[in-house]
């Protein structure tokens, strides 16, 4: 399966806007501010697929991974991909970078309303994903060595395929149309609760601008690759949309490095409800 990955940013990653080769959405951060939890809701999108061309997209919320020196990211979300047959494939997953992603035994279909939450206290990570349409959910608690709580994110991503534990490569972004995040709230380690636009932290609007040299060939050669752009935030700072578009594909493929995977210890789980 495809795996999510930490973002590859242009140099101005901590500015109010930034370009990424694999993320689109919003991140919040501030020096000396740590975050305890993040949550958000979205409707699982479909995808416009072309037979013979494999493409991928994921939607998630998470803590960490935004800093250029980060080596960890705690996240949970869904994925919508295009199979070689042209069929849409919809799944759910979690990932505690640098460990690999894990696919969930949770049926998710386009049109389902999903609510996700990630919480961290010390080295204990709790992740949950609840399908409000199907009334079923998933929750797990872990102890892990690698933690980053310096940022929080609400992201549409072009997932990656990893060759071994260190080298990963962006996959072509699926045409998901448009996806909207709502109920986007975060709690700081000191207990402050707020939206993306809360003045207690800074926000960065991230546009996915693919590097045509970094794509793995997935079927027929592609003349265009997907890009994704977030809208401005709603007045309450809790909602925004991400919209797919295309740009010409250029250049040979190349690779991006990620941190080495590390073991994660499961503490407990709750049966899907």
C-alpha positions, -999 to 999 in steps of 0.1 A, spaced: 0 0 0 11 36 -4 24 53 27 21 88 40 52 108 44 66 139 60 64 169 37 91 182 14 89 220 16 103 249 -2 128 269 21 102 292 35 84 264 54 76 285 85 61 314 65 24 322 62 24 303 29 46 274 16 49 250 -13 53 213 -8 58 185 -32 34 162 -13 12 182 11 -17 206 7 -37 221 36 -28 240 68 -2 235 95 0 255 128 32 260 148 50 285 171 84 284 188 82 269 223 45 258 218 37 221 220 4 205 210 -15 179 229 -42 170 204 -56 177 169 -89 167 153 -109 173 122 -138 161 100 -140 155 63 -162 137 37 -143 110 20 -140 121 -16 -142 99 -47 -118 101 -76 -118 106 -113 -98 76 -126 -84 67 -160 -80 30 -169 -43 21 -171 -31 49 -148 -26 44 -111 -29 75 -89 -32 81 -51 -44 106 -25 -48 107 13 -65 129 38 -54 131 74 -49 150 106 -17 148 126 9 162 150 45 169 141 64 165 108 62 201 97 96 213 108 124 208 83 144 190 111 115 169 123 120 131 125 85 121 136 49 125 128 17 110 144 -12 108 119 -44 90 110 -66 93 79 -81 79 48 -69 72 12 -86 72 -21 -67 57 -50 -73 48 -87 -66 12 -96 -52 2 -131 -87 -9 -140 -100 26 -134 -118 16 -103 -117 38 -71 -102 22 -40 -110 37 -6 -92 28 26 -82 40 61 -48 40 78 -26 54 105 11 61 107 36 70 134 66 82 113 93 69 112 74 36 114 55 25 83 18 31 77 -8 5 88 -40 -1 69 -71 -3 91 -98 -30 89 -124 -3 85 -147 0 55 -147 35 41 -165 46 10 -167 79 -9 -193 101 7 -187 88 43 -182 115 69 -150 109 88 -138 124 121 -102 119 132 -82 127 163 -46 124 174 -35 130 210 0 128 226 10 128 262 47 121 268 54 91 246 19 78 246 0 83 214 -38 79 210 -53 78 175 -89 75 165 -110 75 133 -148 74 134 -170 69 103 -201 90 112 -220 76 83 -215 39 90 -213 44 128 -181 25 131 -147 36 144 -112 27 153 -90 36 183 -56 26 194 -30 37 220 8 33 216 40 40 234 67 51 209 102 64 211 99 91 184 75 120 191 70 154 175 44 177 189 58 210 176 30 214 150 -5 202 140 -18 196 105 -49 190 83 -36 177 50 -44 163 16 -14 144 5 2 127 -25 13 95 -7 47 78 -11 61 44 -20 91 34 1 121 13 -11 135 -1 21 133 21 52 151 52 41 142 60 5 107 71 -4 92 85 -36 60 105 -42 33 89 -61 10 106 -87 -18 125 -70 -53 112 -77 -80 136 -90 -100 138 -58 -119 169 -70 -123 189 -38 -122 179 -2 -133 200 28 -120 199 64 -143 211 91 -143 211 129 -105 216 128 -94 223 164 -63 218 184 -53 218 221 -19 229 232 1 211 259 -9 239 283 -46 233 276 -54 261 253 -81 250 227 -84 268 194 -89 267 157 -63 270 129 -65 308 130 -62 311 168 -36 339 175 -19 317 201 0 301 172 10 307 136 -6 292 106 10 282 73 -11 276 42 5 248 21 0 243 -16 10 210 -32 33 218 -62 46 186 -76 82 182 -88 78 163 -120 112 147 -115 100 129 -83 71 108 -96 72 70 -99 58 58 -131 24 41 -124 12 27 -157 11 49 -189 35 79 -191 17 110 -178 17 143 -196 2 161 -165 5 156 -128 -18 166 -100 -15 197 -78 -37 208 -49 -45 242 -35 -62 250 -1 -89 277 1 -88 306 27 -100 296 61 -136 301 71 -143 330 94 -142 308 125 -109 293 114 -122 257 115 -129 249 79 -113 250 45 -113 232 12 -85 216 -9 -90 215 -47 -73 194 -73 -59 207 -106 -32 196 -131 1 209 -143 24 196 -171 47 167 -161 84 174 -167 118 159 -159 131 124 -149 122 109 -115 143 113 -84 141 102 -48 134 119 -14 149 106 19 129 99 50 139 89 85 145 52 92 116 32 106 115 24 143 94 -1 163 61 10 179 46 -7 209 9 -12 210 -7 -4 244 -43 -11 238 -71 -10 213 -109 -5 212 -130 -27 190 -147 -7 161 -181 4 173 
